[in-house]
């Protein structure tokens, strides 16, 4: 599903990623852990095409994304990549339903096509009765579930989650963690999750520990 080879990324003189190698299979849930500043978010941003690596190659669904121009990369990202952040980044003027539909509209789908898929996900995430509510009318946990539905609506190859429960209390965090695995079981979805949460990291199929800009082979094992 995803393969990265010899990924390097620096900011000025600060070398954050120093030759990352990893591969992820379809339907896997992989956690990436490490100390603050170790490069977890940077790695997710490079894998998810938000930032470009200085060196190395990333392929998703057998497409070398590092070779795509900006227009092709934007189209590929919309169809194949979902992102969930610590803060939900929902548009406040739109309802939950409208927020979820946005990636479908960008992909050129009709309103009916978009809303049909959005209602399917709202039902799957127990949010049907919140469809017409705006983000300010939703709890933190509900907002994050809407963000997950938005990430899923285009049936991406992989969803990258960057500290997805970092802004939630312990109860909502547990609900969210279980949800990732329910979605994997029901949809066959692949997730790569950067997290400080030991419970979530320990639930993953594999836990990768990033340290000093690399992932050591002995730290890339099933949990």
VMD Tcl script that draws the C-alpha trace (Angstrom):
set ca {
  {0.00 0.00 0.00}
  {2.74 2.45 1.00}
  {6.51 2.31 0.75}
  {9.08 4.92 1.68}
  {12.81 4.65 1.08}
  {15.66 6.78 2.40}
  {13.53 9.77 3.38}
  {15.52 12.84 4.43}
  {14.09 16.16 5.58}
  {15.85 19.20 7.01}
  {14.80 22.67 8.10}
  {17.80 24.89 7.61}
  {20.68 23.18 9.39}
  {18.36 21.00 11.49}
  {18.20 17.50 10.01}
  {14.93 15.96 11.24}
  {14.63 12.80 9.12}
  {17.89 11.01 8.35}
  {17.01 8.15 6.05}
  {13.62 6.69 6.96}
  {12.61 3.34 5.44}
  {9.16 1.86 6.01}
  {6.41 -0.09 4.31}
  {2.75 -0.49 5.25}
  {0.28 -3.09 3.97}
  {-3.39 -2.54 3.17}
  {-5.56 -2.75 6.27}
  {-2.67 -2.27 8.70}
  {-2.79 0.12 11.62}
  {0.72 1.37 12.34}
  {1.66 3.70 15.17}
  {4.68 5.98 15.08}
  {6.01 6.99 18.48}
  {8.98 8.92 19.78}
  {9.95 11.87 21.92}
  {8.67 15.36 21.15}
  {10.69 16.75 18.27}
  {11.73 13.31 17.05}
  {10.11 13.89 13.67}
  {6.78 12.04 13.91}
  {4.68 14.84 12.44}
  {7.32 15.68 9.84}
  {7.33 12.07 8.68}
  {3.53 12.02 8.39}
  {3.56 15.28 6.45}
  {6.13 13.93 3.99}
  {4.32 10.61 3.56}
  {1.02 12.46 3.17}
  {2.41 14.88 0.55}
  {1.89 17.96 2.72}
  {5.65 18.53 2.63}
  {8.29 17.36 0.18}
  {11.28 15.26 1.22}
  {14.74 16.62 0.46}
  {15.77 13.14 -0.62}
  {14.17 9.72 -1.01}
  {11.03 8.27 -2.56}
  {7.47 7.54 -1.44}
  {5.02 5.35 -3.34}
  {1.33 4.82 -2.57}
  {-0.72 2.29 -4.50}
  {2.38 1.76 -6.67}
  {2.48 5.43 -7.69}
  {5.76 7.27 -7.05}
  {4.30 10.41 -5.53}
  {7.68 12.12 -5.30}
  {7.77 12.30 -9.12}
  {4.36 14.00 -9.54}
  {4.02 17.68 -10.43}
  {1.95 19.95 -8.19}
  {-1.31 19.54 -10.15}
  {-1.02 15.75 -10.37}
  {-0.04 15.57 -6.71}
  {-3.08 17.61 -5.65}
  {-5.40 15.28 -7.54}
  {-3.68 12.19 -6.16}
  {-3.89 13.53 -2.61}
  {-7.62 14.23 -2.89}
  {-8.40 10.70 -4.07}
  {-5.90 8.62 -2.11}
  {-4.95 10.33 1.14}
  {-6.93 11.27 4.23}
  {-5.62 13.34 7.12}
  {-6.82 13.70 10.71}
  {-5.08 16.25 12.93}
  {-5.06 16.91 16.68}
  {-7.36 19.85 16.04}
  {-10.28 18.97 13.78}
  {-9.92 21.91 11.33}
  {-13.64 21.87 10.48}
  {-15.00 24.94 8.70}
  {-17.15 26.69 11.33}
  {-19.73 28.14 8.91}
  {-20.67 24.71 7.52}
  {-22.64 21.84 9.07}
  {-21.14 18.47 9.88}
  {-22.67 17.07 6.68}
  {-21.27 19.89 4.56}
  {-17.80 19.58 6.09}
  {-17.71 15.87 5.33}
  {-18.82 16.42 1.72}
  {-16.09 18.92 0.81}
  {-13.49 16.39 -0.48}
  {-16.18 14.85 -2.70}
  {-17.01 18.24 -4.21}
  {-13.31 18.84 -4.86}
  {-13.24 15.47 -6.62}
  {-16.08 16.61 -8.89}
  {-18.88 14.51 -7.40}
  {-22.51 15.61 -7.42}
  {-24.26 16.79 -4.29}
  {-26.30 13.56 -4.17}
  {-23.21 11.38 -4.55}
  {-21.41 13.32 -1.83}
  {-24.32 13.36 0.61}
  {-25.10 9.66 0.13}
  {-21.53 8.77 1.10}
  {-21.51 11.31 3.91}
  {-24.71 9.90 5.46}
  {-23.24 6.40 5.24}
  {-20.23 7.56 7.25}
  {-22.34 9.59 9.67}
  {-24.32 6.45 10.41}
  {-21.15 4.36 10.74}
  {-19.73 6.85 13.25}
  {-23.01 7.28 15.18}
  {-23.42 10.90 14.09}
  {-26.57 10.83 11.96}
  {-28.50 13.04 14.38}
  {-25.71 15.62 14.27}
  {-25.62 16.03 10.48}
  {-27.12 19.53 10.44}
  {-25.17 20.83 13.43}
  {-22.27 23.22 13.00}
  {-18.92 22.48 14.70}
  {-19.64 24.90 17.56}
  {-22.69 22.79 18.42}
  {-20.70 19.54 18.63}
  {-18.62 18.09 21.45}
  {-14.88 17.66 20.98}
  {-15.29 13.96 20.36}
  {-18.05 14.57 17.81}
  {-15.97 17.16 16.01}
  {-13.10 14.71 15.67}
  {-15.42 11.98 14.38}
  {-16.69 14.41 11.73}
  {-13.06 15.08 10.79}
  {-12.50 11.32 10.46}
  {-15.57 10.99 8.24}
  {-14.23 13.81 6.06}
  {-10.90 11.99 5.78}
  {-12.66 8.76 4.78}
  {-15.22 10.01 2.26}
  {-13.06 9.56 -0.84}
  {-12.10 6.01 0.21}
  {-8.39 6.86 0.52}
  {-5.58 4.36 0.29}
  {-4.34 5.52 3.68}
  {-5.39 7.86 6.48}
  {-2.64 9.69 8.37}
  {-3.61 10.69 11.90}
  {-1.37 13.16 13.75}
  {-2.02 13.00 17.51}
  {-5.74 12.41 16.82}
  {-6.72 12.10 20.49}
  {-4.31 14.73 21.81}
  {-7.08 17.28 22.35}
  {-9.63 14.87 23.88}
  {-10.34 13.70 27.41}
  {-9.65 10.09 28.37}
  {-13.20 8.83 27.72}
  {-13.43 10.37 24.25}
  {-9.90 9.20 23.50}
  {-10.85 5.60 24.23}
  {-13.92 5.87 21.97}
  {-11.77 7.34 19.19}
  {-9.09 4.67 19.53}
  {-11.63 1.86 19.25}
  {-13.16 3.58 16.24}
  {-9.95 3.29 14.21}
  {-10.02 -0.48 14.59}
  {-13.75 -0.72 13.87}
  {-13.17 1.24 10.65}
  {-10.31 -1.04 9.69}
  {-12.51 -4.10 10.24}
  {-15.55 -2.66 8.40}
  {-13.84 -0.75 5.58}
  {-10.41 -2.38 5.29}
  {-8.93 1.05 5.96}
  {-5.20 1.59 6.45}
  {-4.10 4.01 9.20}
  {-0.71 5.46 10.10}
  {-0.94 7.22 13.44}
  {1.63 9.46 15.12}
  {0.89 9.52 18.82}
  {2.20 10.06 22.33}
  {-0.70 8.00 23.68}
  {0.74 4.71 24.93}
  {-2.65 2.98 24.88}
  {-3.25 3.82 21.23}
  {0.32 2.97 20.23}
  {0.03 -0.38 21.98}
  {-3.21 -1.27 20.18}
  {-1.62 -0.94 16.72}
  {-0.57 -3.88 14.56}
  {2.95 -2.46 14.52}
  {4.67 0.25 16.52}
  {7.53 2.16 14.91}
  {9.83 4.11 17.19}
  {11.52 7.10 15.60}
  {14.72 8.24 17.29}
  {17.55 10.44 16.05}
  {15.80 10.79 12.70}
  {15.61 7.09 11.86}
  {13.43 4.06 12.53}
  {15.61 1.18 13.59}
  {14.64 -2.27 12.20}
  {14.31 -3.69 15.72}
  {11.79 -0.94 16.49}
  {9.56 -1.86 13.55}
  {7.89 -4.94 14.93}
  {4.38 -6.16 15.73}
  {3.21 -4.90 19.12}
}
mol new
graphics top color blue
foreach p $ca { graphics top sphere $p radius 0.5 }
foreach p [lrange $ca 0 end-1] q [lrange $ca 1 end] { graphics top cylinder $p $q radius 0.2 }
display resetview
